[in-house]
Amino acid sequence: MIDASDPRLADYANLRDVELRKSLEARHGLFVAEGEKVIRRAVAAGYPVRSVLLTRRWVASLSDVLEGLGDRVHVVDDAVMEEVTGFPVHRGALAAMERRELPSVAGVLGGPSAEGPRRVVVLEDLVDHGNVGAIFRCAAALGVEAVILSPRCADPLYRRSVKVSMGAVFAVPYARMTDWYGGLAELRAAGFRTLALTPDQSATPLDRAVMTERVALLLGSEGDGLSSRWLREADEPVCIPMSPRAMDLGVDSLNVVAAAAIACHGLMRGR
Amino acid sequence: MIDASDPRLADYANLRDVELRKSLEARHGLFVAEGEKVIRRAVAAGYPVRSVLLTRRWVASLSDVLEGLGDRVHVVDDAVMEEVTGFPVHRGALAAMERRELPSVAGVLGGPSAEGPRRVVVLEDLVDHGNVGAIFRCAAALGVEAVILSPRCADPLYRRSVKVSMGAVFAVPYARMTDWYGGLAELRAAGFRTLALTPDQSATPLDRAVMTERVALLLGSEGDGLSSRWLREADEPVCIPMSPRAMDLGVDSLNVVAAAAIACHGLMRGR
């Protein structure tokens, strides 16, 4: 059996060390899919498999995925799995996958006259991988057709994002802006009306916002919300109406996933 | 300075060991609030303080809370804090608080003719503390006036629930059913129309459900959703309409917090 220090297992090292993983995955152009369901979705989405690390009991159910991988299939026991990855991998199977080059923002949005997405969500500097994954899952469930990330937004292909998204990160097209400052101009050029979601209750309630043919909803980071630049540049600030009692209860906002869910649901209107 | 093994710090032991904490907190009738904001909310909600464990730099900003606690204030350095709790406490201050006796379900709901909540959420067997906390935050933000828990639902006063809720667990009244089997009968007796949220797209879309004077929305557990008993017994099954493409994308449901957020938002209708 292969040993935890074998270089062929380097792709799986220290999966809970975020900083180390970020640099390792960027350097080698890889990401890690966890569990049978998510691995299957990554393969179905066309990502090439670099290798698979799994315990014996998963070999049979993943046999079709493993076929043709030859010596890039590494069957180990739980102890080796934990030694390599740094945690007990309950789902018993990991796959190291090749990243692909991301399309450009223009490529995902299409031109103003082209066929293309009509409802998109734009994430500004969300730093939590779980939140990014959860928002992709909402987007896929509720008909949002693409996600655009600001330059500093967390990586949708990071293991935790992938897992929380249930693989929706493979299914919803996305792109990363190269320019935060001018990011909204590109959305407008593609014919999108930009709605900036804010907790500010004097903004237009989302249910009453003008929804044109193409709408982009802007969502801000966990702590500070949208930057003042994006709030100012957007076509319309919109809010989710809160209970008049919420402030008395000490609750002045929703968390970003809850807000995103309500907003994605609201974007289905007029479709 | 007090030592990590001092019995006066026993309330704060191993905060990341869920099983140990559950039994310790039940036995001593305590819970732990983390961070200045949450501690203040617990105190404001009237929970008595057993003791406070904090690092020196938080003493000044919490001085009003600490007043009168005498030798139940334990100032330690980061290393002792970590040794006692088992993790680096970034928020620098913890308070052990006394639990209070929970009201009965009938006490929270009030009789059919009484003044009482008109919108409640009922959680069946949610096991994740973070999800329970997030749903309390949604409830507080969106005007849901009470939460009812099934007997096996996770504890809203567990540290992680409290933290994720941003203290909303102190502000939204809640009760725990003693009887799962007959739980819905008690809701009906109090005059509530029960809506069972299901991913089944043949159910009534939530936006078109009949909302009477008093509505209770039933939310099922993370994995399996509502039990067949509750689904069958509810007055009406309701769903959040998903994109027709979602199934093709491999997404067959929303996560429970996203669903709860959309549902709480939907319950504001007709208020």
Interface residues (C-beta under 8 A of the other chain):
Chain A: R41 A44 A134 R137 C138 A140 A141 L142 G143 V164 M166 G167 A168 A171 V172 I240 P241 M242 S243 P244 R245 A246 L249 G250 V251 S253 L254 N255 V257 A258 A259 A260 A261 I262 H265 M268
Chain B: R41 A44 A134 R137 C138 A140 A141 L142 G143 V164 M166 G167 A168 A171 V172 I240 P241 M242 S243 P244 R245 A246 L249 G250 V251 S253 L254 N255 V257 A258 A259 A260 A261 I262 H265 M268
